[in-house]
């Protein structure tokens, strides 16, 4: 038995690379999105044990919506990819190409057991380039096939060494076989079928039985004429060990899926829900369809569900002839291989075992599966096909006159398959290219029309996507998902009426209420989203909130473990101000999934609404434990810490804001909050740096500009504050606080009474009731030595704010000054203009405009960034910035300290103004 040489390994590897190098430029498409992009089990923050608790798509096996595909070792390799390159698709495709090359080498090693050196190499070369493998190799999720095949072939090779030179049993290879079978099964379920291949090898190859000999031996034993030969007993013992091991694996597998099969719809596999004889005729017809794909892989399609293959509903359907021919051909091959002992028969029986046994789980003959035809499941069966082709080549090439023809045919076959595979890889470049290529093969599959629509939808080309979704409803009028897609697209096009009509059509197609029946056994989880989508649409109308809530509750009643319904309902209840019910909805969702960071985040938002910031912070922290880079939880928990007024929280708040800006480097709000924290800590240089960064990212950032100017003013850098205030007023000309601060700087530091006067008059034109602007204008009049006008101004201010003692006192000072000047014969005014200023009523008390407005502006700024905080986080999607939550009312320790500072500043400013009013 020849071993595989390095030259052959390099040849196979080079051929694989040549066929599949362009797959490295492909992205994540089709099932890759769910298995890779949306699968949290790949993230380092997810515990490793979750891989052994969840299915292939990251859904807990205990949940009814789970697909029940248990492949933890495959997911582990995805996780390793993520560890090295996160979501760089090229690394995932590269590993698939390497694994395919490994399979090819192992397959060549297996072929050497039944074929000569040349024929086995032909089989391996054909396997390496066969176009049917593009789905398994170029599609990232096809790695399950690749890994399972590696362990399957390794298990078979290990088993072939279980017989010693004296025909004794060698147990270590058998033990290794069992371990490798378990590993193959943990990569994909079909791995367990290698046990059957080992049994066929043991009986018909290793022991050399033919079917007549086997039947005769069993008959002799049953008649008691002779006992079992020693060799037969040894064989029986080995097979018993294999079978018991297999049964144990099956029992464990059944326990893992909790004795439940996944829920498939009639759209996934129409024949599975058809009546007799349609179901049997269709399933049997699918066998020659799969055989034809191996023989002629010219028209390949990524999805064969729904109407791709019409049902065979009658015995007179001509397609039954294909089924009959297939079974006749298969029977002749089986008859030849089981009746004779020559090496040709052994080769054929092993080829048939590789074709038939691994295909049984996907055949629909013993239990329904979630697809009609899937090219990736032909990966292992194609090994047997390649052995048959190579064996046929061997027979023909040994006939002198056909030798050249046989080599020519093999050359043409390998060349055409290589070219087809290379071009087929480009179809997997993106979802759009993949599904449009599938529509060229089949236009009767509504799922393909839907998927092209999804691809266009991802490009925000909603108008074109709508045409594909509508076509899907025409191809399959009862497809609930297609009508849901139409509704969602109409919503994206802002056509709410049409969207609601489409959702109502989808809802009408849902199963009707049957008392005592369990909905979960009849309703696909994704179809229940019609209730969620419809409710999300109509809740935009505040008068229909109760109607939306009824839809959420209906979805929950149909599937009590429907987590998304609880999440969406919790968001709605929060909007309806039913805080206790919203909290209960999120707590119920957390019972179903405590590892969902978004749920903990949503619960924290409810806590904030319920005026329980300490509990909110705990739940934010839960979210961050599960996802340390949860952007909304980072931002809002840091904001909560900042607002607490507790300096002990500031370092952690600062760290979280820094992490947030790493995740969202273009969000000015994060840098602004870092600046506010630095201002609170009197770190002026850092505060200035962060404010400048925020303004650089968001021109005209109102609060950042004002607080930066305020920072300069408080740092005795009034000259630097003025250009910042000019920029602020350029973008926000009606910013009253900015005008007050600018006027204050112009009057007190630049001695520009004309500029200050313009600021205060501008305030009063916008808000005649502004006491601060009015009072400070009175001070300007006094500075201009226009005492009558100052007197009238203060009288008007006092009328507007009769309880403000400082206004009364300042009026008294002015009047005293006027009386003294009159007694001395001095003119009371150096101005020629007269008349009253704008009238109005004021609210504020403080004379020092800056001291009064600092706290308000900081509070205003924080409110402005609350749009980052939201409620009702959908799975793996961030919130709409328009959804903001309200602040908790009440004074914190920091608020009280700020008020005291403002009072002290106001008193100081009063003293300064009284000095001005009292002076000469």
C-alpha positions in Angstrom: 0.0 0.0 0.0 1.7 3.2 -1.3 1.8 6.2 1.0 1.2 9.8 -0.1 4.3 11.5 -1.4 5.3 15.1 -0.8 5.0 15.7 -4.6 1.4 14.6 -4.5 0.6 16.7 -1.4 2.1 19.7 -3.2 0.2 18.9 -6.3 -3.2 18.6 -4.5 -2.5 21.7 -2.4 -1.5 23.8 -5.4 -4.6 22.7 -7.3 -6.8 23.6 -4.4 -5.2 27.0 -4.0 -5.5 27.6 -7.8 -9.2 26.8 -7.7 -10.1 28.7 -4.6 -7.7 31.6 -4.2 -10.3 34.0 -5.4 -12.6 32.9 -2.6 -10.4 35.0 -0.3 -12.1 38.1 -1.7 -15.5 36.9 -0.8 -17.4 38.2 2.1 -19.9 36.7 4.6 -23.0 35.6 2.7 -26.2 33.7 3.2 -25.9 31.5 6.3 -22.6 33.0 7.2 -24.4 36.1 8.5 -26.2 34.1 11.2 -23.3 31.7 12.0 -20.6 34.4 12.1 -21.7 38.0 12.2 -24.7 37.5 14.5 -23.2 34.6 16.6 -22.1 35.9 20.0 -20.4 32.6 20.8 -17.5 33.8 18.6 -16.8 36.7 20.9 -14.1 36.4 23.5 -16.4 37.8 26.1 -18.7 34.8 25.7 -17.7 31.9 28.0 -16.3 28.8 26.2 -18.9 26.6 27.8 -21.6 28.4 25.8 -20.3 26.6 22.7 -21.4 23.3 24.2 -24.7 24.7 25.4 -25.8 26.4 22.2 -26.5 25.3 18.6 -24.5 26.1 15.5 -26.1 29.6 15.3 -25.6 30.5 19.0 -29.1 29.7 20.1 -29.4 27.8 23.4 -30.3 24.2 22.6 -33.0 24.3 25.3 -35.0 26.8 23.4 -37.7 25.6 21.0 -36.5 28.0 18.3 -33.1 26.3 18.3 -32.1 24.7 15.0 -30.8 21.7 17.0 -27.6 21.6 14.9 -24.9 20.8 17.5 -21.5 21.5 16.2 -19.3 23.0 19.0 -16.0 22.1 17.5 -16.8 23.9 14.2 -17.9 27.0 16.2 -14.7 26.8 18.1 -12.7 27.2 14.9 -14.8 30.2 14.1 -14.0 31.6 17.5 -10.3 31.1 16.8 -10.7 33.0 13.6 -12.3 35.8 15.4 -9.5 35.8 18.0 -6.9 36.4 15.3 -8.8 38.6 12.8 -12.2 39.3 14.3 -14.6 39.7 11.4 -12.1 39.8 8.5 -13.8 37.4 6.1 -10.5 36.6 4.3 -9.1 34.7 7.2 -12.2 32.5 7.5 -12.1 31.7 3.8 -8.3 31.0 4.0 -8.8 28.4 6.7 -11.6 26.7 4.7 -9.2 26.4 1.7 -6.5 24.9 3.9 -9.0 22.4 5.4 -10.2 21.4 1.9 -6.5 20.7 1.0 -6.2 18.6 4.1 -9.3 16.6 3.2 -8.0 16.0 -0.3 -4.7 14.6 1.0 -6.5 12.3 3.5 -8.9 11.2 0.7 -5.9 10.3 -1.5 -4.6 8.3 1.4 -8.0 6.5 1.7 -8.1 5.9 -2.1 -4.8 4.1 -1.9 -6.6 1.4 0.0 -8.7 0.4 -3.0 -7.1 1.9 -6.1 -3.7 1.9 -7.7 -1.4 4.9 -7.4 -2.6 6.6 -10.6 -6.3 6.0 -10.2 -6.3 7.1 -6.6 -4.5 10.4 -7.6 -7.1 10.9 -10.4 -9.9 10.5 -7.8 -8.2 12.9 -5.4 -7.7 15.5 -8.2 -11.3 15.2 -9.3 -12.4 15.6 -5.7 -10.2 18.7 -5.2 -11.7 20.6 -8.2 -15.3 19.4 -8.3 -17.6 22.4 -8.5 -20.2 20.9 -6.2 -17.7 21.7 -3.3 -17.9 25.5 -3.7 -20.7 25.8 -1.2 -18.8 23.8 1.4 -15.4 25.5 0.7 -16.3 29.1 -0.3 -19.3 29.3 2.0 -17.8 29.8 5.5 -20.5 27.7 7.2 -19.4 24.8 5.0 -16.5 24.4 7.4 -18.7 21.9 9.2 -18.5 19.6 6.2 -14.7 20.1 6.0 -13.9 19.4 9.6 -16.3 16.5 9.8 -14.8 15.0 6.7 -11.3 15.3 8.2 -12.2 13.4 11.3 -14.4 11.0 9.3 -11.5 10.0 7.0 -9.1 9.9 9.9 -11.4 7.6 11.8 -11.7 5.3 8.8 -7.9 5.2 8.4 -7.5 4.5 12.1 -10.0 1.6 11.9 -8.2 0.0 8.9 -5.3 -0.6 11.3 -7.4 -2.5 13.9 -6.4 -5.9 12.5 -3.0 -7.3 13.3 -0.7 -9.4 11.1 -2.1 -12.6 12.6 -5.7 -11.3 12.1 -5.9 -10.5 15.8 -7.8 -7.4 17.1 -5.7 -4.3 17.8 -7.7 -2.3 20.2 -5.9 1.1 20.3 -6.9 1.9 16.7 -10.5 1.0 17.6 -10.4 3.3 20.6 -8.9 6.1 18.4 -11.7 5.4 15.9 -14.4 6.0 18.5 -12.8 9.2 19.6 -12.4 10.5 16.0 -16.1 9.5 15.3 -17.2 11.6 18.3 -15.1 14.5 17.1 -16.5 14.2 13.5 -20.0 14.2 15.0 -19.2 17.3 17.1 -18.3 19.1 13.8 -21.4 17.9 12.0 -24.0 15.3 12.6 -23.2 13.2 9.5 -19.8 12.3 11.0 -21.4 9.4 12.8 -22.1 7.6 9.5 -18.4 6.7 9.2 -19.2 3.8 11.6 -21.3 2.3 8.8 -18.4 2.7 6.3 -16.1 1.0 8.8 -18.6 -1.9 9.1 -18.8 -2.3 5.3 -15.0 -2.3 5.1 -14.6 -4.8 7.9 -17.1 -7.3 6.4 -16.6 -7.0 2.6 -13.0 -5.9 2.4 -11.0 -6.8 5.4 -12.8 -10.2 5.9 -13.5 -10.7 2.1 -17.1 -11.8 2.5 -19.5 -11.6 -0.4 -23.2 -11.4 0.2 -23.8 -15.0 -0.7 -21.0 -16.1 1.6 -22.4 -14.0 4.4 -25.9 -15.3 4.0 -24.6 -18.9 3.8 -22.5 -18.5 7.0 -25.4 -17.0 8.9 -27.7 -19.8 7.6 -25.2 -22.5 8.7 -25.0 -21.0 12.2 -28.8 -20.7 12.5 -29.2 -24.4 11.5 -26.6 -25.4 14.2 -24.4 -27.2 11.7 -21.4 -25.2 12.5 -20.3 -22.6 15.0 -19.0 -19.2 14.1 -15.4 -19.3 12.7 -12.9 -17.6 14.9 -12.3 -14.8 12.3 -16.1 -14.2 12.2 -16.2 -13.9 16.0 -13.4 -11.4 16.0 -15.2 -9.4 13.3 -18.4 -9.6 15.3 -16.7 -8.3 18.4 -15.2 -5.4 16.7 -18.5 -4.5 15.1 -20.4 -4.8 18.4 -17.9 -2.3 19.9 -18.5 0.1 17.1 -22.2 -0.3 17.2 -22.4 0.2 21.0 -20.2 3.3 20.7 -22.4 4.6 18.0 -25.6 4.1 20.0 -24.0 5.9 23.0 -23.2 8.8 20.7 -26.8 8.8 19.3 -28.2 8.7 22.9 -26.0 11.7 23.9 -27.0 13.6 20.8 -30.7 13.0 21.5 -30.2 14.2 25.0 -28.4 17.4 23.8 -31.4 18.3 21.6 -33.7 17.3 24.4 -35.6 14.8 22.2 -36.9 17.7 20.1 -36.6 18.1 16.3 -36.3 21.6 15.0 -39.3 23.4 13.6 -39.3 23.6 9.8 -41.9 25.2 7.6 -43.5 23.8 4.5 -41.5 26.5 2.5 -38.2 24.9 3.7 -39.2 21.4 2.5 -42.6 21.3 0.8 -42.6 17.5 0.4 -42.2 17.0 4.1 -45.7 18.2 4.8 -47.3 16.6 1.7 -49.5 13.6 1.8 -48.9 10.1 0.5 -47.8 9.3 -2.3 -46.5 12.8 -3.1 -44.1 12.8 -0.2 -42.5 9.5 -1.0 -42.4 10.1 -4.8 -40.8 13.5 -4.3 -38.2 12.4 -1.8 -37.2 9.5 -4.0 -37.0 11.7 -7.0 -34.5 13.9 -5.1 -32.0 11.1 -5.2 -31.4 11.2 -9.0 -31.4 15.0 -8.7 -28.5 14.9 -6.3 -26.8 12.3 -8.5 -27.2 14.5 -11.5 -25.5 17.4 -9.7 -22.5 15.2 -9.2 -22.5 14.1 -12.8 -23.2 17.5 -14.4 -22.5 20.4 -12.0 -23.2 23.0 -14.6 -26.2 24.7 -13.0 -25.6 25.2 -9.3 -27.9 27.0 -6.9 -27.3 28.1 -3.3 -30.9 27.4 -2.3 -33.2 24.6 -3.5 -36.1 25.2 -1.2 -39.7 26.3 -1.9 -40.7 25.9 -5.5 -37.3 25.0 -6.9 -38.2 21.4 -7.5 -42.0 21.0 -8.1 -43.6 18.1 -6.1 -44.0 14.8 -7.8 -47.7 14.3 -7.2 -48.6 11.4 -9.5 -47.2 8.0 -10.5 -47.6 9.0 -14.2 -45.2 11.9 -13.7 -42.3 11.4 -16.2 -39.8 12.3 -13.5 -40.5 8.9 -11.9 -38.5 7.4 -14.8 -35.4 9.2 -13.5 -36.0 7.7 -10.1 -36.4 4.2 -11.6 -33.3 4.5 -13.7 -31.3 5.6 -10.6 -32.4 2.7 -8.5 -31.7 0.2 -11.3 -28.2 1.6 -11.8 -27.6 1.6 -8.1 -28.9 -1.9 -7.8 -26.6 -3.2 -10.5 -23.6 -1.6 -8.9 -24.6 -3.1 -5.5 -25.2 -6.5 -7.1 -21.7 -6.5 -8.7 -19.9 -5.4 -5.6 -21.7 -7.7 -3.2 -21.6 -10.9 -5.3 -17.9 -11.1 -6.3 -14.6 -11.0 -4.3 -12.2 -9.5 -6.8 -10.6 -6.1 -6.1 -13.0 -4.3 -8.5 -16.0 -5.4 -6.4 -14.3 -4.2 -3.2 -13.6 -0.8 -4.8 -17.2 -0.4 -5.9 -18.7 -1.4 -2.5 -16.5 1.1 -0.7 -17.4 3.8 -3.2 -21.1 3.0 -2.7 -20.8 3.1 1.1 -19.2 6.5 0.9 -22.0 7.7 -1.4 -24.9 6.2 0.4 -24.2 6.1 4.1 -23.1 9.8 4.6 -26.0 11.0 2.5 -28.7 9.1 4.5 -29.1 11.9 7.2 -29.8 14.4 4.4 -31.9 12.1 2.2 -35.3 12.9 3.8 -36.1 9.2 3.5 -36.1 8.5 7.3 -36.8 11.9 8.8 -37.5 15.3 7.2 -34.7 17.9 7.1 -34.9 21.7 6.6 -34.0 21.6 2.9 -34.8 19.9 -0.4 -31.4 19.8 -1.9 -28.2 21.2 -0.4 -25.0 21.0 -2.4 -22.8 21.1 0.7 -24.1 17.8 2.0 -22.7 16.2 -1.1 -19.2 16.9 0.0 -18.6 13.4 1.5 -20.8 11.5 -0.9 -18.8 13.0 -3.8 -15.8 11.0 -2.5 -17.5 7.8 -3.4 -18.5 9.3 -6.8 -14.9 10.3 -7.5 -13.7 6.7 -6.6 -16.2 5.3 -9.1 -15.1 7.7 -11.8 -11.4 6.9 -11.1 -12.2 3.2 -11.1 -13.9 3.5 -14.4 -10.9 5.4 -15.7 -8.6 2.6 -14.5 -10.7 0.0 -16.4 -10.8 2.0 -19.6 -7.2 3.1 -19.6 -6.0 -0.6 -19.3 -7.5 -1.2 -22.8 -4.9 -0.2 -25.2 -7.1 1.4 -27.9 -8.9 3.6 -25.3 -5.9 4.6 -23.1 -5.4 7.9 -24.9 -9.1 8.6 -25.0 -9.4 8.0 -21.3 -6.6 10.3 -20.4 -8.0 13.0 -22.7 -11.4 12.6 -21.1 -9.9 12.9 -17.6 -7.9 16.0 -18.7 -11.0 17.7 -20.1 -13.0 16.8 -17.0 -10.4 18.2 -14.6 -10.0 21.3 -16.7 -13.7 22.1 -17.1 -14.3 21.4 -13.4 -11.4 23.7 -12.4 -12.7 26.5 -14.5 -16.3 26.0 -13.3 -15.2 26.0 -9.7 -13.1 29.1 -10.1 -15.9 31.0 -11.7 -18.5 29.7 -9.2 -16.4 31.2 -6.4 -17.2 34.7 -7.7 -20.9 34.0 -7.2 -20.1 33.9 -3.5 -18.5 37.3 -3.5 -21.6 39.0 -2.0 -25.2 38.2 -1.2 -26.3 40.1 -4.3 -24.0 38.1 -6.7 -24.9 34.9 -5.0 -28.7 35.2 -5.2 -28.8 36.8 -8.6 -26.7 33.8 -9.9 -29.2 31.5 -8.3 -32.1 33.2 -10.0 -30.5 32.4 -13.3 -30.9 28.8 -12.5 -34.4 28.9 -10.9 -37.0 31.7 -11.0 -39.7 29.7 -9.1 -38.1 30.0 -5.7 -39.6 32.9 -3.7 -36.8 32.7 -1.2 -34.3 33.7 -3.9 -36.3 36.7 -4.9 -36.5 37.6 -1.2 -32.8 37.2 -0.7 -31.9 39.4 -3.7 -34.3 42.0 -2.1 -32.5 41.7 1.2 -29.1 42.3 -0.5 -30.5 45.4 -2.2 -32.1 46.5 1.1 -28.6 46.3 2.8 -27.5 48.7 0.1 -30.4 51.0 1.1 -31.8 50.5 -2.4 -35.3 50.1 -1.1 -37.2 50.9 -4.3 -35.5 48.1 -6.3 -35.6 45.8 -3.3 -39.4 46.2 -3.2 -39.7 44.9 -6.8 -38.0 41.7 -5.8 -40.1 41.3 -2.7 -43.3 41.8 -4.6 -42.1 39.3 -7.2 -41.6 36.8 -4.3 -45.2 37.3 -3.2 -46.3 36.6 -6.8 -44.2 33.4 -7.1 -45.3 32.2 -3.6 -48.5 34.0 -2.6 -48.7 32.2 0.8 -45.1 33.0 1.8 -45.5 34.9 5.1 -41.9 36.1 5.0 -42.3 37.7 1.6 -45.3 39.8 2.7 -43.3 40.8 5.8 -40.5 41.9 3.6 -42.8 44.0 1.5 -44.2 45.6 4.7 -40.8 46.4 6.0 -39.7 48.0 2.7 -42.8 50.1 2.5 -42.0 51.3 6.0 -38.5 52.2 4.9 -40.0 54.1 2.0 -42.2 56.0 4.6 -45.4 54.4 3.1 -47.0 53.4 6.4 -50.4 52.6 5.0 -49.1 50.2 2.4 -46.7 48.7 5.0 -49.6 48.0 7.4 -51.6 46.4 4.6 -48.7 44.1 3.8 -48.2 43.1 7.4 -52.0 42.4 7.8 -51.8 40.0 4.7 -48.8 38.2 6.4 -50.7 38.0 9.7 -53.8 36.5 7.9 -51.6 33.7 6.6 -50.6 32.7 10.1 -52.2 29.5 11.6 -55.5 30.2 13.2 -56.2 29.7 16.9 -56.9 26.1 17.7 -57.7 25.6 21.4 -55.4 23.1 23.1 -52.8 23.1 20.4 -49.2 24.2 21.0 -48.3 26.9 18.5 -44.6 26.3 18.8 -45.0 23.0 17.0 -46.6 24.7 14.0 -45.2 28.2 13.8 -41.7 29.1 12.7 -40.1 31.6 15.1 -39.2 34.1 12.3 -42.9 34.2 11.1 -43.9 35.4 14.6 -42.0 38.6 13.8 -45.0 39.7 11.8 -46.7 40.6 15.1 -43.6 42.5 16.2 -43.2 44.4 12.9 -46.9 45.3 12.8 -46.9 46.4 16.4 -43.7 48.5 15.9 -45.4 50.2 12.9 -48.7 51.1 14.5 -47.2 52.2 17.8 -45.9 55.3 16.1 -49.5 56.5 16.4 -49.9 57.3 20.2 -53.6 56.5 19.9 -52.9 52.9 18.9 -50.5 51.9 21.7 -52.9 49.5 23.3 -53.5 47.9 19.9 -49.7 47.4 19.6 -49.5 45.9 23.1 -52.2 43.4 22.2 -50.1 42.2 19.2 -47.1 41.8 21.5 -49.1 39.8 23.9 -50.5 37.6 21.1 -47.0 36.7 19.9 -46.1 35.8 23.5 -49.2 33.6 23.9 -48.2 31.8 20.7 -44.6 31.2 21.8 -43.9 31.9 25.5 -40.2 31.8 24.9 -40.3 34.5 22.3 -37.7 36.8 23.8 -38.0 39.6 21.2 -41.7 40.0 22.0 -40.8 40.7 25.7 -38.1 43.2 24.7 -40.4 45.1 22.3 -43.3 45.1 24.7 -41.0 46.4 27.5 -40.1 49.3 25.2 -43.7 50.0 24.5 -44.7 49.9 28.1 -41.9 52.3 29.0 -43.3 54.7 26.3 -46.8 54.2 27.9 -45.2 55.0 31.3 -46.2 51.6 32.7 -42.9 51.3 34.4 -43.7 48.3 36.6 -45.0 46.3 33.7 -42.0 47.3 31.5 -39.7 46.1 34.2 -41.5 42.8 34.5 -41.3 42.3 30.7 -37.6 42.7 30.8 -37.2 40.5 33.8 -39.2 37.8 32.0 -36.9 38.1 29.0 -33.9 37.8 31.3 -35.3 34.6 32.6 -35.0 33.3 29.0 -31.6 34.8 28.3 -29.5 36.2 31.2 -26.5 36.5 28.9 -28.0 39.3 26.8 -26.3 42.6 27.5 -29.0 44.6 25.7 -31.6 43.3 28.1 -29.7 44.4 31.1 -29.2 47.7 29.5 -32.9 48.1 28.8 -33.7 47.2 32.4 -31.3 49.9 33.6 -33.2 52.5 31.5 -36.4 51.4 33.2 -34.7 51.8 36.6 -33.8 55.4 35.6 -37.4 56.1 34.8 -38.4 54.6 38.1 -36.0 57.1 39.9 -33.7 54.3 41.0 -30.2 55.3 39.8 -28.4 52.9 42.0 -30.3 49.9 40.6 -29.8 51.3 37.1 -26.0 51.5 37.6 -26.0 47.8 38.8 -27.8 46.7 35.7 -25.6 48.8 33.5 -22.7 47.0 35.1 -24.3 43.6 34.4 -24.5 44.6 30.7 -20.8 45.6 30.7 -19.8 42.4 32.4 -21.4 40.5 29.5 -20.2 43.0 26.8 -17.4 45.3 28.1 -17.7 47.4 25.0 -21.4 47.9 25.0 -21.5 51.4 23.7 -24.8 52.6 25.1 -24.1 51.0 28.5 -20.7 52.6 28.6 -22.0 56.1 27.8 -25.1 56.1 30.0 -23.5 54.4 33.0 -20.7 57.0 32.9 -23.2 59.8 32.6 -25.0 58.4 35.6 -21.8 58.4 37.6 -21.0 61.9 36.5 -24.4 63.1 37.5 -24.2 61.5 40.9 -22.0 64.3 42.1 -19.7 61.7 43.9 -16.1 62.4 43.1 -15.3 58.7 43.9 -17.2 57.7 40.7 -15.3 60.2 38.4 -12.3 58.0 37.6 -14.5 55.1 36.5 -16.8 57.4 34.6 -13.7 58.8 32.9 -12.5 55.3 32.0 -15.9 54.4 30.5 -16.1 57.6 28.4 -12.6 56.8 27.1 -13.7 53.3 26.2 -16.8 54.8 24.5 -14.8 57.1 22.4 -12.6 54.2 21.3 -15.7 52.5 20.1 -17.3 55.7 18.7 -14.3 58.0 17.8 -16.5 60.3 15.7 -19.1 61.0 18.4 -18.5 64.4 19.8 -20.7 63.7 22.8 -18.2 61.3 24.3 -15.4 63.9 24.2 -17.7 66.6 25.5 -18.5 64.5 28.6 -14.8 63.9 29.1 -14.4 67.6 29.1 -17.2 68.1 31.6 -15.6 65.5 33.9 -12.3 67.4 33.6 -14.1 70.7 34.5 -15.6 69.1 37.5 -12.2 67.9 38.6 -10.7 71.4 37.9 -8.4 69.9 35.3 -8.6 72.8 32.9 -6.0 71.8 30.4 -7.7 68.4 29.8 -11.1 70.0 29.8 -10.0 72.4 27.1 -8.5 69.6 25.0 -11.6 67.5 25.1 -13.9 70.4 24.4 -11.8 71.3 21.4 -11.9 67.7 20.1 -15.7 67.7 20.4 -16.0 71.0 18.6 -13.7 69.8 15.9 -16.0 66.8 15.3 -19.2 68.7 15.5 -19.1 72.2 14.2 -21.3 74.5 16.2 -21.6 72.1 19.1 -23.6 74.5 21.2 -22.9 73.2 24.7 -19.2 72.5 24.0 -18.7 76.1 22.7 -20.4 77.7 25.7 -18.7 75.6 28.3 -15.3 76.2 26.6 -15.9 79.9 26.7 -17.0 79.6 30.3 -13.8 77.6 31.1 -11.7 80.4 29.6 -13.7 83.0 31.6 -13.3 81.2 34.9 -9.6 80.8 34.1 -9.1 84.6 33.7 -8.7 84.1 29.9 -11.5 86.3 28.8 -9.7 87.3 25.6 -9.7 83.6 24.5 -13.4 83.3 25.4 -14.6 86.0 23.1 -13.8 84.2 19.7 -15.4 81.0 21.1 -18.5 83.0 22.0 -18.5 84.6 18.5 -18.4 81.1 17.0 -21.2 80.0 19.3 -23.4 83.0 18.4 -22.6 82.5 14.7 -24.2 79.0 14.8 -26.8 79.8 17.5 -27.6 83.5 17.3 -30.3 83.2 19.9 -28.2 81.6 22.6 -29.1 83.9 25.5 -26.6 82.5 27.9 -23.8 83.1 25.4 -24.9 86.6 24.9 -25.0 87.3 28.6 -21.5 85.9 29.1 -20.2 87.9 26.1 -21.9 91.1 27.4 -20.4 90.5 30.8 -16.9 90.1 29.4 -17.2 93.1 27.1 -18.5 95.3 30.0 -16.3 94.2 32.8 -13.1 93.3 31.1 -13.0 95.0 27.7 -14.8 98.2 29.0 -16.8 98.0 25.7 -20.1 99.3 26.9 -21.4 99.7 23.4 -20.8 96.0 22.6 -22.2 94.9 25.9 -25.3 97.0 25.3 -25.8 95.4 21.9 -25.7 92.0 23.5 -28.2 92.8 26.3 -30.6 94.6 23.9 -30.4 91.6 21.5 -31.4 89.4 24.5 -34.4 91.6 25.2 -35.6 91.6 21.6 -35.7 87.8 21.8 -36.9 87.5 25.4 -38.4 90.6 26.9 -38.9 88.7 30.1 -35.2 88.1 30.8 -34.4 89.8 34.1 -30.6 89.2 33.8 -30.4 90.9 30.4 -32.7 93.7 31.5 -30.8 94.4 34.7 -27.4 94.2 33.0 -28.6 96.7 30.4 -29.5 99.0 33.3 -26.0 98.7 34.6 -24.7 99.6 31.1 -26.9 102.8 31.2 -25.3 103.6 34.5 -21.8 103.1 33.1 -22.8 105.5 30.3 -23.7 108.0 33.0 -27.3 108.1 31.7 -28.9 108.1 35.2 -32.5 108.9 34.2 -32.5 106.1 31.7 -30.9 103.8 34.3 -33.6 104.8 36.8 -36.4 104.0 34.3 -34.7 100.8 33.4 -34.4 99.6 37.0 -38.0 100.7 37.7 -39.2 98.5 34.8 -37.0 95.7 36.1 -38.4 96.0 39.6 -41.9 96.0 38.1 -41.1 92.8 36.4 -39.4 91.2 39.4 -40.9 93.0 42.5 -39.4 90.4 44.9 -35.8 90.9 43.8 -34.3 92.9 46.6 -31.1 93.7 44.8 -33.0 95.5 42.0 -34.7 97.6 44.6 -31.4 98.4 46.3 -29.7 99.3 43.0 -32.7 101.6 42.1 -32.3 103.3 45.5 -28.5 103.8 44.9 -29.3 105.4 41.4 -31.9 107.7 42.8 -29.6 108.8 45.6 -26.9 109.5 43.0 -29.3 111.5 40.9 -30.4 113.6 43.9 -26.8 114.3 44.9 -26.0 115.4 41.3 -29.1 117.6 41.1 -28.1 119.3 44.4 -24.7 119.9 43.0 -26.1 121.3 39.7 -24.5 118.5 37.6 -26.2 117.1 34.5 -27.9 113.8 35.1 -27.2 112.3 31.7 -24.5 112.5 29.2 -26.7 110.9 26.5 -29.2 112.6 24.2 -31.5 109.7 23.8 -34.4 109.0 26.0 -37.2 106.4 26.3 -38.0 103.2 28.0 -36.4 99.9 27.2 -38.3 96.7 26.3 -40.7 95.6 29.0 -41.3 92.1 30.4 -41.3 89.8 33.4 -38.1 88.0 34.5 -37.6 84.8 36.4 -34.0 84.7 37.5 -32.6 86.1 40.7 -28.9 86.2 40.1 -27.2 89.4 39.1 -24.0 87.6 38.0 -25.2 86.2 34.7 -22.2 83.7 34.4 -22.6 82.5 37.9 -26.3 81.8 37.4 -26.0 80.2 34.0 -23.1 77.8 34.5 -25.1 75.1 36.1 -28.1 75.5 33.8 -25.9 75.2 30.8 -24.2 72.1 32.0 -27.6 70.6 32.8 -28.8 71.6 29.4 -25.9 70.0 27.7 -26.4 66.8 29.5 -30.0 66.7 28.4 -28.9 67.4 24.8 -26.8 64.2 24.8 -29.5 62.1 26.3 -30.4 61.0 22.7 -27.5 58.5 23.1 -29.5 56.9 25.8 -32.4 54.9 24.6 -34.9 52.1 25.4 -35.9 48.8 23.8 -32.6 47.7 22.3 -33.3 45.3 19.5 -30.9 42.3 19.1 -27.5 43.3 17.7 -29.0 46.8 16.7 -28.4 50.2 18.3 -31.2 52.5 19.2 -32.7 55.4 17.3 -31.1 58.6 18.6 -34.5 60.2 18.7 -35.5 57.9 21.6 -34.4 59.7 24.7 -35.2 59.1 28.3 -35.8 61.7 31.0 -33.6 62.7 33.8 -34.2 61.8 37.4 -35.4 64.8 39.3 -34.1 66.1 42.6 -31.0 67.8 44.0 -27.7 65.8 44.4 -24.8 66.7 46.7 -23.1 68.2 43.6 -26.2 70.3 42.8 -26.2 71.8 46.3 -22.5 72.6 46.1 -23.0 74.3 42.7 -25.8 76.3 44.1 -23.6 77.5 46.9 -20.9 78.5 44.5 -23.4 80.4 42.4 -24.7 82.2 45.4 -21.1 83.2 46.4 -20.4 84.4 42.9 -23.7 86.3 42.8 -22.9 88.1 46.1 -19.4 89.0 44.8 -21.0 90.4 41.6 -23.5 92.3 43.6 -20.8 93.9 45.6 -19.0 94.9 42.4 -22.2 96.4 40.9 -23.0 98.3 44.1 -19.4 99.7 44.0 -20.0 100.9 40.5 -23.4 102.4 41.4 -22.1 104.0 44.5 -18.9 105.4 43.0 -18.3 108.7 41.2 
